[in-house]
Amino acid sequence: MITILRGLKEKRRFVLLLTFMLAFTLVVSGLQAPQIANAGINTTSSIDIYLDGSTTPVGTITSSDINTATDYGNYQYSGRRNNGSTGYYTTYGASLTDLLNDVLSVSIYDTSDLIRVDFTSLVGPNYTRSFCNPQAQLFTDRNAYSDLDAVSPTITNVPAILSTTSATVGSSVSDDDAIRLFFGTTSTTEKNIPYFTSNISRIDLYTSGSCPVDHYAY
C-alpha cells in the first residue's frame, strides 16, 4: 500500500513538473513571438510606381523583379553622412534605370522623360525624398571610392540600384532593410548616405511640373 502511494506521489510530481515546463515554454514563446513578428514590420517586398500624380499605379517593382534582373549583381558604394563621417556598403541589386524603364514602357515613356523622382519610405526620419535632377542624380553612373580620405582613391563607376540585400562593409549582408536605393557620388565630399533610402514602398515619377520646396535638396 505504501509503495502504491509513493508511486502515485511520484507520478503527481512528474505531471506537475511537465505542467510547469509547458507553462514556462508557452510564456517564453509568447515573449519571443512578437519580437520575431516585429522584426520585419517595416520591410517591403514590392514598390508601387505612380506617374504624374495618378492615384493608380502604372506598375510594380517586386523583390523578385530585382533579384531576377539580367544585371542583378554585387555593387560597392561609398558615401558621407551629414556629420561628415564615411560609410562603405556592399550590396546586391539591379539598375534603377532598367527597372523603371520596364514599368514605363506600358505608358510609352522612359526614364529620359522624367524631371523628378520621389521615393517614399516606411521608415524615417524623412519619409519622402525628391530628386529634382534625376538624369544626373539617378540615371547616370556615378562614383564609388575605395577610400574617401585618400589622396588618390580607387574610383569605380556604379549605377543607381534598387537593392534587396546590403550591409556596411565588414558586416554580414542582410535583407532586413528590404528594398533600398543606392547610388554613387561625383566627388569624395558629396554627402549622399542620407539618400541611401531604405524600405521603399512607392516611387512617384513626374514628366512635368516643379519640385516641392521641402524636397531635401540633393
C-alpha atoms as one frame of an Amber mdcrd trajectory, in Angstrom:
protein
   0.000   0.000   0.000   2.813   2.381   0.949   4.581   1.515  -2.317   1.439
   2.349  -4.304   1.067   5.710  -2.523   4.695   6.544  -3.193   4.173   5.692
  -6.860   1.151   7.971  -7.077   3.091  10.819  -5.446   5.959  10.371  -7.910
   3.544  10.396 -10.846   1.861  13.511  -9.452   5.228  15.247  -9.122   6.121
  14.257 -12.678   2.809  15.593 -14.017   3.264  18.839 -12.081   6.791  19.173
 -13.432   5.607  18.638 -17.005   2.809  21.164 -16.498   5.283  23.732 -15.178
   7.669  23.142 -18.066   4.851  23.502 -20.605   3.617  26.710 -19.000   7.172
  28.091 -18.959   7.622  27.240 -22.641   4.379  28.981 -23.574   5.372  32.106
 -21.643   8.785  32.238 -23.311   7.214  31.651 -26.726   4.757  34.439 -26.046
   7.635  36.770 -25.275   9.632  35.760 -28.324   6.871  35.649 -30.943   6.206
  39.428 -31.041   9.928  40.067 -31.488  10.051  37.726 -34.452   6.919  39.241
 -35.974   8.019  42.822 -35.392  11.500  42.280 -36.802  10.189  42.721 -40.329
   7.300  45.075 -39.652   8.789  47.918 -41.722  10.245  45.864 -44.542   8.922
  45.937 -48.088   8.935  43.338 -50.831   7.336  45.457 -53.576   7.178  49.078
 -54.729   4.170  50.628 -56.457   5.074  53.092 -59.225   2.920  56.180 -59.882
   3.147  58.551 -62.846   2.401  62.303 -62.821   0.311  62.320 -59.653  -2.010
  59.485 -60.611  -3.686  57.633 -57.760  -3.479  54.380 -59.716  -0.056  52.746
 -60.037   1.278  52.183 -63.543   3.195  49.155 -62.341   5.038  47.478 -59.514
   8.645  46.502 -58.893   8.991  43.455 -56.656  11.994  41.985 -54.918  11.674
  39.102 -57.373  11.936  41.554 -60.309  15.151  42.888 -58.808  16.649  39.515
 -57.982  15.978  38.097 -61.444  17.061  41.167 -63.449  19.767  40.499 -66.031
  22.159  42.948 -64.366  21.490  41.782 -60.803  24.801  41.591 -59.017  27.182
  42.781 -56.341  27.979  46.507 -56.160  30.108  48.527 -53.747  29.172  52.057
 -52.631  30.837  54.767 -50.588  29.468  57.968 -49.131  29.467  60.598 -46.439
  26.812  61.347 -43.874  25.591  64.823 -42.905  28.013  64.832 -39.968  30.928
  64.136 -42.320  31.545  60.541 -41.274  32.101  57.985 -44.014  30.406  54.726
 -44.888  31.095  51.860 -47.258  28.454  49.379 -48.365  28.316  46.098 -50.201
  25.022  45.426 -51.951  23.161  43.089 -54.260  20.675  44.693 -56.610  19.734
  45.798 -60.121  19.745  49.004 -62.169  17.087  51.536 -61.169  17.047  52.839
 -64.756  16.288  49.450 -66.287  13.688  48.551 -63.685  11.809  51.837 -64.173
  12.045  51.629 -67.962  10.342  48.245 -67.846   7.445  49.802 -65.919   7.280
  52.983 -68.022   7.218  51.122 -71.316   3.486  50.483 -70.893   2.939  54.261
 -70.732   5.136  54.961 -73.785   7.675  56.762 -71.598  11.174  56.006 -70.400
  13.466  57.483 -67.757  14.775  60.135 -70.179  11.343  61.802 -69.945  11.455
  62.204 -66.167  12.151  65.527 -64.477  11.534  64.398 -60.891  11.526  61.148
 -58.930  10.117  60.786 -55.398  10.958  57.848 -53.157   8.665  57.166 -50.214
   9.907  55.017 -47.350   8.135  53.302 -44.479  10.817  54.474 -42.058  12.044
  57.951 -41.079  13.249  60.421 -40.319  12.435  61.801 -43.790   9.846  59.546
 -45.315   9.834  61.034 -48.835  12.801  62.306 -50.828  12.544  64.053 -54.183
  15.270  64.012 -56.814  14.714  67.092 -58.978  17.550  66.383 -61.393  17.141
  62.619 -61.823  19.003  62.487 -65.134  22.227  63.459 -63.366  21.425  62.107
 -59.922  19.907  58.704 -60.683  20.125  57.770 -64.351  23.842  58.363 -64.866
  26.549  56.100 -63.456  28.461  57.829 -60.701  31.436  57.065 -58.473  32.247
  54.825 -55.544  35.597  55.395 -53.828  37.834  52.816 -52.186  38.875  55.370
 -49.539  37.111  58.709 -49.241  40.009  60.195 -47.264  42.796  59.005 -49.544
  44.649  61.415 -51.834  44.144  59.094 -54.823  41.408  56.572 -54.038  40.409
  53.878 -56.489  37.279  55.011 -58.339  34.580  52.653 -59.614  31.606  53.747
 -61.714  28.354  52.488 -60.197  24.714  52.812 -61.291  21.818  53.777 -59.059
  20.304  50.474 -57.972  17.434  49.024 -56.024  18.978  46.562 -53.615  17.336
  43.718 -51.717  20.459  42.737 -49.789  23.039  45.095 -48.300  25.333  45.804
 -45.372  28.145  48.043 -44.301  31.465  46.613 -45.433  32.755  44.126 -42.896
  29.271  43.064 -41.775  27.183  40.144 -42.960  24.830  41.155 -45.766  21.186
  41.076 -44.801  17.787  41.696 -46.375  16.406  43.299 -43.193  16.147  46.644
 -44.983  14.105  45.103 -47.795  14.258  47.253 -50.951  16.800  50.051 -50.666
  18.149  52.752 -53.003  21.900  53.134 -53.537  23.783  55.472 -55.857  27.235
  56.975 -56.276  28.653  60.475 -55.957  30.522  62.958 -58.132  33.172  63.736
 -55.516  34.632  62.392 -52.271  32.992  65.216 -50.295  29.434  64.817 -51.590
  27.029  63.776 -48.824  24.795  61.031 -50.116  24.258  58.445 -47.378  21.059
  60.155 -46.167  19.748  59.268 -49.624  20.511  55.578 -49.277  16.785  55.273
 -48.695  15.581  52.021 -47.128  12.236  50.204 -47.038  10.903  51.963 -50.139
   7.151  51.437 -50.520   6.382  53.672 -53.521   8.051  55.710 -56.256   6.381
  58.718 -57.880   7.595  59.706 -61.351   6.945  63.088 -62.966   7.305  64.171
 -66.588   6.198  67.763 -65.856   5.679  70.190 -63.000   8.055  71.608 -60.413
   9.891  70.223 -57.421   8.491  70.766 -53.896  10.295  73.350 -51.787  10.849
  70.881 -48.947  12.378  68.127 -51.094  15.590  67.806 -49.037  17.845  69.420
 -51.604  20.324  66.976 -53.029
